[in-house]
Amino acid sequence: VGLPVAASVTAEAPFAVKDIPGASAAVLVHKGPHEELGQAWPRLIEWVFANGHTPIGPAIQIYQGDPVVNPQVELRMPIAE
């Protein structure tokens, strides 16, 4: 789990504050039930490699909107330019 925080924030174990540098990213927006998210990640990974890109960092999921009424998750995979 990650959250944006001010530069002055500190954390105590087991939590940590880490800087995640910016990068270009391959993005897939999944609209639909969370149970189908497991099918979305392989599609994104396949697209990344099929288009000659290389993953370079941790992939993340960004939840948008109301998860009950309009579930939508943005899958982001940082890639080398």
Backbone hydrogen bonds in HBPLUS format (Angstrom, degrees):
<---DONOR---> <-ACCEPTOR-->    atom                        ^
c    i                          cat <-CA-CA->   ^        H-A-AA   ^      H-
h    n   atom  resd res      DA  || num        DHA   H-A  angle D-A-AA Bond
n    s   type  num  typ     dist DA aas  dist angle  dist       angle   num
A0009-VAL N   A0006-ALA O   3.09 MM   3  5.63 170.0  2.10 120.9 124.1     1
A0015-PHE N   A0012-GLU O   2.92 MM   3  5.51 149.0  2.02 129.7 125.9     2
A0079-ILE N   A0024-SER O   2.85 MM  55  5.70 163.0  1.88 140.4 144.3     3
A0026-ALA N   A0077-MET O   2.88 MM  51  5.22 160.4  1.92 148.2 145.0     4
A0077-MET N   A0026-ALA O   2.91 MM  51  5.22 159.9  1.95 152.9 159.2     5
A0028-LEU N   A0075-LEU O   3.00 MM  47  5.20 154.8  2.06 143.5 151.4     6
A0075-LEU N   A0028-LEU O   2.80 MM  47  5.20 175.4  1.80 161.6 160.1     7
A0030-HIS N   A0073-VAL O   2.75 MM  43  5.14 168.1  1.77 163.8 159.6     8
A0073-VAL N   A0030-HIS O   2.84 MM  43  5.14 159.8  1.88 148.4 155.1     9
A0032-GLY N   A0071-PRO O   3.15 MM  39  5.52 149.8  2.25 134.1 143.1    10
A0036-GLU N   A0033-PRO O   3.06 MM   3  5.67 159.4  2.10 113.9 120.0    11
A0037-LEU N   A0034-HIS O   3.00 MM   3  5.20 165.3  2.02 111.1 115.7    12
A0039-GLN N   A0036-GLU O   3.06 MM   3  5.53 152.6  2.14 110.8 118.8    13
A0040-ALA N   A0037-LEU O   2.95 MM   3  5.04 134.7  2.16 101.1 114.3    14
A0041-TRP N   A0037-LEU O   3.38 MM   4  6.73 155.8  2.44 165.0 166.1    15
A0044-LEU N   A0040-ALA O   3.07 MM   4  6.42 154.7  2.14 154.0 160.9    16
A0045-ILE N   A0041-TRP O   2.95 MM   4  6.20 169.0  1.96 162.2 164.8    17
A0046-GLU N   A0042-PRO O   2.89 MM   4  5.95 161.2  1.92 146.3 151.8    18
A0047-TRP N   A0043-ARG O   3.04 MM   4  6.21 156.0  2.10 142.4 148.8    19
A0048-VAL N   A0044-LEU O   2.95 MM   4  6.23 159.8  1.99 153.9 159.1    20
A0049-PHE N   A0045-ILE O   3.19 MM   4  6.49 169.0  2.20 158.2 157.7    21
A0050-ALA N   A0046-GLU O   2.88 MM   4  5.94 160.2  1.92 151.5 158.2    22
A0051-ASN N   A0047-TRP O   3.02 MM   4  6.04 135.6  2.22 145.1 154.0    23
A0053-HIS N   A0048-VAL O   2.98 MM   5  5.26 158.9  2.03 160.3 154.4    24
A0052-GLY N   A0049-PHE O   3.11 MM   3  5.15 163.2  2.14 111.5 111.4    25
A0080-ALA N   A0054-THR O   2.87 MM  26  5.51 152.7  1.95 152.1 160.4    26
A0056-ILE N   A0078-PRO O   2.98 MM  22  5.65 156.4  2.04 128.4 132.4    27
A0060-ILE N   A0076-ARG O   2.90 MM  16  5.32 156.7  1.95 149.2 156.9    28
A0076-ARG N   A0060-ILE O   2.91 MM  16  5.32 170.7  1.92 160.8 161.8    29
A0062-ILE N   A0074-GLU O   2.85 MM  12  5.01 156.2  1.91 140.9 149.0    30
A0074-GLU N   A0062-ILE O   2.84 MM  12  5.01 170.3  1.85 147.2 147.8    31
A0064-GLN N   A0072-GLN O   2.96 MM   8  5.48 174.9  1.97 161.9 160.2    32
A0070-ASN N   A0066-ASP O   2.87 MM   4  5.32 147.8  1.98 141.3 152.0    33
